[in-house]
């Protein structure tokens, strides 16, 4: 009789432990109309190039502050968010010429002659983008400012930036750095993925982002949901007749995102990626290896 009671206690204990271990949680964004926040991005990149026996190395650092305000919300939890590039700071050193360039939107330029960096970056400061998100964080649509695209297109030196910040291109770029939460409730160890592709006509990449739910962690006295992240990039060949042949020789990525499920917003993240691409140009081969470390903080 006593053994039966002990067995019942043990079974109940195991059931409770099992329930805790496999407890499911639904992760969702919670947009509040009128709420504001600032996203700070820090990107450090090293590009190593080997072309026809000539080697070069370029180090690039970019810091950006994105001020965002929720301008409208829908009954299904989706929202319209207005993002403004409030600050851009960038420096680059090395490369084929060994030049060092820098730009900081908060620092007045000493010379009346604009630097190559300021030509492309200065028009972006203060630019406002209207972005539609669903309550899983997925980017549904992007509306760039028409005056920005027009201004960039008018200058041959900045025309490439105009293509980068048009609706579809910016949506693809933003989607790669934004979290997409799972559609269903999840338990620790559950996996899901999202896929993003750019315009195949112009060439580009198809990106598969994989997530693994790491459970709830305590950071700075706050309960956050840890999402382990990795991505795989597949190059999309350009349809142009003289387009170079591209091949991914090596790639690796790892990182973690931390989501505040109580507040319904991202907290911070850090992602690392290595990409080695071989490009065949005529009889020559260009080998380029890019190592990127991207940190993000929301305040």
N, C-alpha and C positions, 0 to 999 in steps of 0.2 A: 504493500500500500504506500509506504513511504517512498519506495523506488519510483512508483507511478507519479507521485507528486513532484519528485525531483526531475523526472523526465519531462513532465509538463512545463516546469519552470525553464528547463534548458531549451525546449522547443520554442517556447514563447520568446526567450531571449534571442535565439537565433533568428526568429521571424522579425524581431525589432531591429536587429543589426542588419539583416538583409534589406529591410524596408529603408533604413537610413542609407545603405550603400547604393541602392538602386532608386532612390527617390528622384523623381523627374522634376525638371524645372523648365518653365517657358520663359525665354528671353525675348524682350520686346523694347523697342524705342518708345519713349514717352515724350511726345512733342507738346510743348505748351506755348500757345500763341503769345507773342511778345517777349518770350524769354531770349536771352542773349548769352553768348559764350565766345571764347577766343581759343582757336586751335593753333598751337605752335608746332611747326614742323622743322626738323633739323636733318638735313641730308648731307652725308659725307660720302664722296665717291672717288675712287681711284681707277683710272683708265690706263691700261698698259697696252701699247700697240707695237706690233712687229710687222713691217712692210718692206719686202725686198731687202731684208737684212738690216734695215734701219729700225732701231728701237726707241720708243719714247714713253714717257709717263706723265700723266696729267692728274693733279689733285684738285678736286672741286668741292667746295662747301657752300651750301645754300640754307639760309634760315628764312622762314616765312611765318607771318602772323595772319591768320584768317579770322576776321570778326564775322560772326554769323548771328542772324536773328530769325526766329520763326515768325513768318508773316501771316501764315494761314494754316489751319488744321482741318482735317476731314473726319467724318464719323468712323471711317474704317481704320483710323490711326495714322494715315499718311499725312504729309505736311509739305508746305512750300517754305523753303529756307533761302534767305538772301545772304550770300557770302561775299565779303569784301576783302581784297588783298590789302591789308592795312600797312604791312611792312615787308620789304624784301631786302635781304642782305646776302651778297654772293661774292666769293673770291675763287680764283682759279690760278694755278701755278703749274709751270712745266709745259709739256707739249713739244711739238717739233721746234718751235722757236724759243722755248724756255722762258716765255713771257709770264709776268705776274699781273693780273688784273683784279680789280675789286670794285664793288658798288654797294652802297648802303643808302636806302631811300631816306633815312633820317639825317644823313650828313650831306650838306650842300657841296656841289662839285666845285673844286678849286679852279678849274679851267672852263672857259666858254666852249671849248671843243669837247663834245660828248665822247665818252669812252665807248668801245664796242659793246661792253656789258650794259651801260646805261641806255644805249639806243633801244635795246630790246626789252629791258626790264622796267625802265621808268614809266612807260605808258601803262604798265600793268598795275601800278600802285594806285589804289583807290577804285579800281575796276570792280564792279558788282555783278555777280552771277546769280541767277535765280535757279534754284535746284529743287526738284521734286523727289522726295524720299517716301518709301513706304515704311511701315512700322517695324520692318526687319532690317532697315538701314540700306536697302537696295536703292541705287540711283535710278529713278524712272525717267527723268528728263532734265536737260540743262539748257537754259537760255542765256547765252553770253551777251554782253552789252554791244549793240551794233556800232556805236561810235568807236569802241576799242578796236574791233576788227577792221573797220574802215581806216583808222589811223595807222594800224600796223601794216595793212596792205599797201598803203600809199608809198611806203619806203622800202626799197629793194632790200636793204639790210635787215629789215624786220618782217619781211613777208612770210618767212618760215614760222614766226611766232603766231601770225594770223591763222595759219593752218592748224597749229597746235592747240589754239584756244577757241576753235569753232565748236559748235554744239556737240557733234559726235565724237570728235577727237578728245575734247575736254571731258566728256562723259566717260569715255573709256579710261582715261588717265585717272579720273576721280574714283571710278569703280574699283580700280586696282588697289587704292589706298584706303577704301572704306570697308567697314565690316559688314557682312551680310549674315544676319542671325538665322538659325535653323527654323524651318517652317513648323516643325512639331516640337513638343516637349522633349527634353533630352536628359540623359543621365551621364555621369562621369565616364569618359571613354568613348562616348558616341562621336561619330564622324559625319561630316557633310561637306559639300563642295559647291562652288559656283564657277561658271565659265564666262569669259569675256573675250570678244574678238573685235579687231579693228577692220577697216575697209580693205578687203582682199584685193580690190582693183589697184590700190596704191601700194600694196605690200604692207606688212605689219606683223602682228603677232596674235595668237590665240593663247590666252592665259587661263589655266585651271588653278583655282585657289582652294586648298584643302584645309579644313578646320578639324581639330580634335578638342572636345570639351574637357578641360582639366579640372573642373570642379570649382568650388568656392574657396577663395584664399583671403587672408586678412593682410591688408597693406595700409599702413598709416592709420590703423584703427578703423578701417572701412572694409566691409565685405564686398569683394569684387569677384566676378566670374572670369576665370582664366581660359582663353582660347588659344591653343597652340596652332600656329599657322605655317604653311609651306606653299610654294607655288611652282608650277611647271609651265615653261614657255615653249610654244611651238611656233616657229616662224612661218609666215604666210608669204610665199613668193609674189613679187610684183608681176602684173600682167604686161608690163612694158616690154617692147621688143629687145631693148639693150640693157635690161635690168641685170645687175650682178647676181651671182649665185651665192646664197647665204646658207650657212649650216651651223647649228648649235653643236659645238664640240664638247662642251662641259657646262653643267649648271648645278647649283645647289642653293637652297634657301632654308631659312628657319626663323622663327620669331614667336612672339606672344602678344596677344591683345588682351586688355583688361576692361571688362564691361561692368558698369554700375547698374545692376538690374533694378535696384530700388529707385534710383533716379532716372532710369531709362536712357542712359547716355554713355558714350565711351569715356574712359578715364585716361588711359595712356597705352602706348604700344611701342615695340621695338622690333624691327624686321631687318634681317641681313640677307643679302643675295649675291651670289657670284655667277657671272655669265660669260662664257667664252664663245665668241662667234668667229667663224672663218668666212671670209668673203673672197671670191675668185673674181678678179678684175683683169680680163684679157689673159695674159700669161703669168700674171703675178697673183700672189695670195696675201691677203691682209688678215692677220690674226689679232683680234682685239679682246682683251679680258677686262671686264668691268666688275668691280667690287663695291657694293653699295650698302650703307648702314642708314636706315631711316628711323628716326625717333619722333613720336607724336605725343603731345600732352594737351588735354582739354581743361580749360579753367573757366 
